[in-house]
Amino acid sequence: MNLAPTPELLAKVAALPAVRDTPRLDLARETAEQDGFSMRRLVRDFRRPLAIGMVLVVLDAVAGLLGPVLVRDGVDHGVSGASVGMLMLASGAFLVVTLADLVDQILQTFVMGRAAEQIMLSLRVRIWAQLQRLSMDYYEREMAGRIMTRMTTDVDQFESLVENGLLAALVSFVTFAGVGVALVVIDPPLGLCTLTVVVPLAVATVWFRRRAARLYDEARERIAVVNADFQESLSGVREAQAFVHEERTEAHFHALGRAYLRTRVSAQRLVATYFPFVQFLSAIADAIVLGVGAVLIGRGDLTAGALIAFLLYIDLFFSPVQQLSQVFDSWQQTLISVHRIDELMRLRTLTPEAPRPVDPGRLQGELLLDSVRFSYPVAVDRPGRERRGPADAHLPRAVEATAPPEALRGVDLRVGPGRTVALVGETGAGKSTVMKLLARFYDPDTGAVRADGRDLRSLRLRGYRAQLGYVPQDAFLFTGTVRDNIAYGRPEATDAQVEAAARAVGAHEFIAGLPGGYLHLVAERGRSLSGGQRQLLALARAELVDPVILLLDEATSNLDLVTEARVTVAMHHLTQHRTTVLIAHRLQTARGADRIVVLDQGQIVESGTHEELIAADGRYAAMWRSFETLGSSGPPGALRSR
């Protein structure tokens, strides 16, 4: 396998243009754990570009306000006064202001757009870092669609406001205030008459705001449910087709979509009422200005130019109101997104790092479960709103505490360095729970899990997990090449090391037969490979990191006998001289372990070698007799005790 770059490739890379604009983020600070989220906290690191953008926005608004004044002077002094010079001067000034405003708009769009993209990058990094920190319970209970909504819909909504809505809001607010002042300054009586429409406008805006806020909150919750159902249905499309469940799945998705549609239609009904009403008030204001202005002109108290300027200012007055109303529509949705992001950022992992974690160094491999009791956290309300411990006691109590059943009840287990222990038992006995505690995906409620005599909670988590090799029942492969997947835990590994790991577990032969070999592209979740091939790649991945401790979670289940034999041989090599804890789906696999532990309802009921347990004629012996009666003689190459 040769992945060395060719001279042609190096020449093309050298010819690429230099990167001139790269985001400047302090990753250490951005990824640090935070106690919440707010827009103020997010944008404070970008004060300078935002301040420059605001100055440009104010200049843009001022340029817009100068237009009607120049038109007034041109009409009064140039047209009515029959002065061509004054008319040309007013026209020239108007052209200069327009060109200056054009340059200003270009600059403000670039400055604000660039700042918005940097803010969004910072937000995505923070959310991703938080998702990486959260413990296993969050992902085992939260629906994937809801999580994706946080990273897509909520972030996109925030981006839309920062990049477009915020800019429009600033321009509109400055214009609205400036026009109000200009109307009163040009002609106070006419200006006050015009401003009478502000009262009904304010009442309508408050009414729209209150109703819209509730509907947007409901709509965001419903779209999260739609996304979650879509994600789940897409993952289970094979099962839906196999059980002829398509119509019921479609009906269920349609019902969720209809519920979301009803909420959005209600919101659109509000929009359809509010915005035309604002336009109606604008027409009323025009009528007031024309009527009162005609009277004032007839009395000689108002010039024609001032009346035209008033009409232009009326348009400028209500146009910002409409824009602010549209921005408010986006603002309400963004507030909901900010609230949900804040909820996510306030969550705390159930496996926190110790205040002063100890570097584990190179482990010897001794594992100990000391009087361990453990219950899985239970949420009885909305997914994702569960109480997660004393660190979040200040959060809204959306979930009532319940007493979940214990998954482990006073378990004491020692695994000596370099020894293999097989866990057997019926479904729900607690086998996978033991594995999760050993990997520190969870911490015990009482008791302790120790490595080389030290509580896992006191060790630096990354240093401990770096010495683990974890092979789950259903190996997860990432989109990329075969090489990328094997080197996932050790990306700096050389090609020779990757190939050596594959050869060690017997995966090289099938990899060499793939189109492209180690550069063969793996489809999402490894769907392009068989179950046995995925398992062999997972074993090669574990072999490459050279773990001290190996956790095999039913790695040979759901495989045919021939494939299981290959995987079992690979496991036999992988477990040599390593502390190994495996869940034995087939008892033949457990037979060769140094020690077999039988679990039942969260307790260890038997422990010993295969021969000792058969002689004891207890639970394991009964399981073995059933195993033999079914004719499930194990594949060759089962694990042998060392």
N, C-alpha and C positions, 0 to 999 in steps of 0.2 A: 504494500500500500504506500504510494508515493503522493504526498500532498504538497510537495515543494512548489512554490510559485515559478512559473516559466518566465523567461526574459521578456516575452511579449506582454504578459500580465503586469510585470513590474514597470514596464515602459508606460502602459496605460494608466497605472496608478500614479506615476510621477507626473503625467500630463494633466491630471485632474486639477481644477482651479483650487486655490487655497481657500480655506474656510475663513470668512471675514467677520461673521457675526454668529457667535455661539452663546447660548444661554449661560449666564453666570449664576450658578446656584451653589450654595454651601450645602452639599449633600448631608454632611454630618448633622447640620442644624435642621435641615428640612425633614430628615427622616427620624429625628428625635421624637420620643413619645410626648404627646401634648394632652392637656386636660380639657380640650374642647376645640371648637372652631368658630370663627366669626370672620365676616368680611373685613372688618377693621384690622384684625390681626394678620390676615392674609396680605392685604395691600400695603401695610406699613413699611415693608421692605422695598417697595417700589414708589416711595414718596416723590423722589426727584422726577422721574419721567411723568408721573401723574400730575405733579405741580406744573411742569412745563406744558403738558397737554391742557390743563385748566386755563393757563394764561392764554394759550392760543384759542381756546374756546371763547373766552371773554372777548378777545379781539374780533373773533368771527361774529359774535352777537352785536358788538358795537358797530361793525361795518354794516350789518343788516339794518341797524337803527338809523344810520346816516342817510340811507336811501330816500325815505320819504321827506326828510328835511331838505335834501338837495332838489328833489322834485318840486317842493313848495317854493323854494327860492327861484327855481327856473321858471315856474309859472307866474309867480307874482312880479318878478323883476325882468324876466326875459320876454314872456308872452304878454302879460297885461301891461307891462311898461314899455313894450315894443323895443327892447334893448337886445339886439343880436349878440352883442359882446357878453352880456350877463348870461344869456341862454347858452352860449358856447362854453363859458366858464363853468356853469353848473353841469353841463353835459360832460366836459372834460374831467371835472372832479368826480362825477359819478363813475366814469370809466376807470379812473385811478383807484377808487375805492373798490370797485368790482374786481379788478386785477389783483389788488392786494389781498382781498378776501379769498380769491382763488388760491393764491400761494399759501395763505394761512390754512385753508381747508386741507390742502395737500399735506402740509406739515403736521397738522393735528391728527389727521387720519393715520399717518405713518407712526407718529409717536404713541398715540393711544392704542393703535393696533398692535404694535410691538410690545408695549407694556402689558396688554391683555394676554398675548400669547405667553409671555414670561410668567404672568400670574397663573395662567392655566397649567403650565408645566409644573410650577411649584405645587399647585393643588393636587394634580394627579400623582406627583411623587409622594406627597404626604398621605394621600388615601392609600396608595399602593403599599407604602411602608407600614401603615396601620393594619392593613389586611395581612401583611406578612407576620405581624406581631401577634395577632389574635390566635388563641389556642384552638385545639381541634374541636371543642364543643360548639364553637360558633359555626363552623362549616358543616358539622354533622346535623345541626338543627336549622340553620338558615338556608332558605331556598336560593339556588344559584342565580335565578332570575332577579331576585331582589338585590343581590350583591352586584350584578351587572348593571342594574338600574343606577346604583350609586356611582359607578365608574363611567356611565354613558349618559343617561337622561339627565341626572342631576348635575353632572359636570358640564354637559353641553348647555343646559339652561343657564348656568352661572356664566359660562363663556359668552353666550349670546348677550347677556345684560352688560357685562364688562366691556365687550368689544364694540357693541352697537348702542345698546340702550343707555348706558351711562353717558356716552358722548352726546346723544340726542337730548337726554334729560338736562345736561348742563347748559347746552345751547338754548333749549326751550325756556329754562328757568330764568337765565339772564335776559333773554329777549322779552319774556313776559313781564318781568320787573321793569325793564327799561321802557317798554311801550307804555306801561301804566304811568310812569313818571312823565313820559313825553306827552301823553294825552292831556294830563293836567297842566303841564307847562305851556303848551301851545294855546289852549283855551280852557281855563278852569271850569266855567259853567258847562260847556259841551263835554268836557272830559268827565265831569261828575255824572252827567246824564248817561254817558256811555257805560260807566262803571256800575250802574244799577243792575246790570245783568250778572254781576259777579255773585250776588247772593244766591239766586237759583242755581248758578253754576256750582257754587260750593256745596249746596245741599245735595245736588245730583251726584257730585263726586264722592261725598261721604257715603251716600247710599250705595253707589257702585262698589266702593272699596270694601265695605263690610260684607256684602253678599259675594263678591268675587273671591275674597280671601277664603271663605269657607268652601266654595266650589273648587277652587284650585287645589286646596289641601286634599279634598276627597278625590279629585281627578288624579293627583300624583300617587295616592295610595292605590287606586284602582289600576293604573298602568303598571305599577310594580307587581301587582297580582297577575296581570296579563302576561308580563314578561316572565315571571316565575313559572307560570303554567306552560308557556311556550317552550321555555328551556327544558322543563321536565318532559313534556310531550315529545320534543325532538329527540331527547336522549332515549326515550322508550318507544321509538317508532317501530322497531322490530317486533316488540311485544304486542303493540297495537295491531299490527298487520297479522301477526300469528294468531291472535285471539279474535280476529275480525271485530276489533273495537274502534275502527276508524270513525264510524258515524257517531258513536257516543262521545269520542274524544272531540270531534268537530263540534258537536252540540254543546259540550261543556265550554270549549274555547269561545264559541259564538256567544254563549250566555255571559261570559266574563267581558267579552268585547262590547256587547250591548250595554252592560252596566257602565262601562267606561264611556261609551257613546252618549248615554243619557246625561251623564254628568257634564261632559263637554258641551252638549247641546244646550243645557241649562246655562252654562257659562257664556256661550255664544249669544243666547237670548238676551243676557244682560248687556253684552257688547252692542248688540243690534239696537238696543233701546238707548243706551247712554250716548254713543257717538253721534247718531242723528240728532239727539237733543242738543248736543253742543253746537252742531251746525245750525240748528234752529235758532239758538241764542245768538249766534254770529249774525244771522240774517236780521234778527230783531235789532241788534246793535247798529247794523248798517241803516236800517230804516230810521232809527232814532237820530243818527248823525245826519242823514239827508234831510229829515224834517226840520230838526232844530237848526241845522247848518243853513238851510235855505232862509229861515227867518232871520238868522244873524247876518247873513250876507245882504239881505234886503235892508236891514237897519244899518249896514256899514260897519258892523262889529266884527266881521270875519271876512277874510279874503278867499278867493276861489282856490288859490294854492294851498291855503291852510285846510280847506275842506277836503281837497284831494289827498293831502297828507294824512288827514284824519281817517279817511276811508282806507288808505294803505296801511295805516297803523292798526285799524280794526282787524284787517286780515292777519297782520303780524301778531295781534293780541290773542286771537282764538286759535291760530295755527299751533302755537306752542302748547295751548291747553289740550288740543287733540293729541299732539305728540306726547305730552306728559301722560295723558290717559292711556295711550298705547304702551308707553314705557311702564306705566303702573301695572298694566296687564302682565308684562314680563317680570316686573318687580315682585308681584305677588307670587308668581310661580317660582322665582328665584329664592324668595324667603322660605318657601316650603323645602326647596332643595338644600338651602343652607341649614335648615333645621335637621334634615335627615343626615346630612354630612356631619353635623355637630353630634348627633346621636352616635354615629359610627365612631367618630374620633374620641368620644368619651368612654367607649367600651374598654375594658381592661382584660388582658390575658389572664387566664386562670393558672398559667405557669410563668409567673414573673421572674426576672433575673434577681438574684440576691443583691442587696445594696452594695456589698463588697464581695463579688463572686470570686471563688478560688479557681485558679487554673488547674484543671485535673492532671496536666502532664500526660505522659504515656501510661495508660491504664494497664494493670495486670489482668483485669477481666473478671474479678470476683463480683458477683451480683447477689444482693440480699433483699428480700421483701420481709420487713420486720413488723409483724402484727398489723398488716395493712387492711384497712377497711375503706371502701370506696363506693360512692353512689354517683351516678351520672346526674348532672344538673337537669332540672325539668322546667320547661316553660309551659304555662297553661293559658297564655294569651297569644298575642300576635307574635309570629316568628321574628326574631331579631330584636325584641324588646325585653328579653329576659334579664333578670337581675344577675349580676355577675360578681358579686362580692362586696365587701365593705368599701372598696375604693369608689364604687358607684352608688353609694347610699343616698347621694344627693339627687340622683336622677328621678324622674317621675316614676312612681310605682305602678307600672302597667301590668305587672305580673304578681300574683300572690304566691308566697312561698308554700311549697308542698313538701311532703316527706317522701322522696323517691325510694324505690326498693334498692337495697344494697346489692351491687354487682359483685363485690368481694367482701367476705366477712371473716376478718381475723386470719389472713393468709400469712404464713411463715414459709419462706422458700429460700434456699441458698443454692447458688450455682457456682461451683469452683472454677478457677481460671482454666481455660482450655477444655472444659467439659461440655457435654451436650445433654440438655434436658428437653424431653418431649412432653408437651402438654396435651392430654387427651380428655375427652368428656363430651357430653351431649351439647347441642346448640343452647347457648345461654348459660353455660356452666361458668364462664368467666375467663376463658382462654384468651380471647382477643383483648380483654381488659388488662390482663397481666402484661401483654405485649405493649399496650399503649402506655402503661405506667413505666415500663422499662425504658421506653423511648422518650419518656417525659412529655408525652402529648397531654397527659393529665398528671396532677399531683394527688396523692391519697388524702382522704379526709382525716384519717388518724393513722398512726404508724409512720413508717419511712421506707423509701426505696433507696438502697445504698449501692455505690460502686466503689470497690476497694475500701469498704468501711466508711465512706463519706456520703452523707445525705445528698441526693441529686439536687435538691433545692439550694444547696450551698455552692454547687459547682457552676462554672461558666458554661452556659447552655451550649454555645457553639463549640466550645472545646470538647464537651462530652459527646455531642451528636456527631462531631467529625470522626469519632472513633467507632461509630455504629455502622453496621451494614444492614439495611432494612429491605426485605423482599416481601411485598404484600401478596395476598392471594391473587389479586388481579393486577398484574404489573402495569404501571402507567408509563406510556412512552410519549414523548413530546414530538411535535412536528419538527422535522429536521432530518439529519442523516443518521444512519446507524452509529457512526462514530460519535456524533454529538450526544446521542443517548447513552452510550457506554461511558463517555467521559463527563457525564452530567455532574457527578460529585467531585470530579478532579479535572476541570477544564484545561489545566496546563499540561496534562499528560501528553507524552509524545505518541506518534503513530505506533511505534514499536511497543510501547507499554499498553496501548489500547488493544492491539492485536494479541499480545501475550495474555491479557486478561480474558479475551474471548477464547483463545486456545485452551486456557486452563479449565474453563467450564464446558468445553466442547461445543462452543458456538461458532467457531471459525469456519467450519465446513459449510454450514448453511449460509453464513454471511457471504462467503466467497462465491456461492451459487446465485446470489441476488444480482440483478442488473446494477452495475456500479459498485458492487461489493460493499465496502465500508462507507461509501458515499451514496449508497442507496437511500432515496428519500422515504422517510416513514410518514404515513398518513396520520391524521389527527388520532390521538390515543392508540396509535399502532394498529389501526383497523386493517391495514394491508398485510399484516403478518398473522400467522396462526397463534393460538394461545401458547403452545409450547415454545415457539420462537420468541415471543414476547418475554416469557419467563426466563429463557436462556440469556436474553439481553439484560434482564434485570439482575440475574446472577453475575453476569460479567461486569455490570456496573458496580455491584457490591465488591467483587474481587478487586477491581481497580483501585478502590479507596483503601484497600488493605486494612479492614476493620479489626479491632480487638474483639468486639462483641458483634455477634450476628443474630439477627432476629428474622426468622422465617415464618411468615403467617400463612400456613396452609399453602405453601408454594407449589405443591403437586396436585392440588384439587382441580377438578374439572378438566383433567387431561386424559387422553386415551392411554392405554397401557404402554404402547411403544414410546410415545412422547414422554410419559411419566418416567420410564426407565432412563431416558437420556437426562431428564432434569434431575432425577435422583442421583445419578452418577456425578453430575455437576455439583449438586449439593454436597455429596460426600467429599469431593475435593475442596470445596469452599469452606467446609467446617473444620478442616484439619488445623489443629493447634489454635483454634479460636473458641472462645466461649460462645456457645450456641444455645439459643432457646427457640424451639420450633413448635408450631401447632401441627399435630399429626392428623391429617384428614383420614389417611389410611393407616391402620394399625401396623402394617408391615413396615412403614417408614419409622414408626416409633420404636419398633422392636430393637433396632441396633443402637439406640441412644444409651448413654451411660446411666441415665436415670429417667424413669417415666413417672410423671405426676398426673394423677387422676383428679379432675375437678368436678364438683357437683354443687350447683346452686351457690357458687361463690366461695366454696370451701374445698380444701385439699382433703380428700377422703382416703387416698392411697398414694404410696410413693415407694419406688424401688426399681430394680431391673426387671426386664421382661420375665426372666425365670423366677424371680422372687414373687412377683405378682401372680404369675400362673399358679405357683405353689400355694399361695395364700388363698386361692379360690374365692376371690372377692369380686368387686365391681369390674376390674380390668379383665379378670379371667372370663367373666360372663360376656363381656364385649368381644373378647378374642374368640370364644366359641361361636358367637353369632357371626363374626367375621369369617371364620373358617366354614361355617355352615352355608354361607352365601356363596362360597367358592371364590372369594376375592383373594386368591393367592397373589401376593405382591409381586411387583416387577423385579427383575434381577437388579442387583447393584444397590439394594437398600442400605441405609446407613448402618455401619458396624461400629461397635464400641471400640474405643482405642485403649 
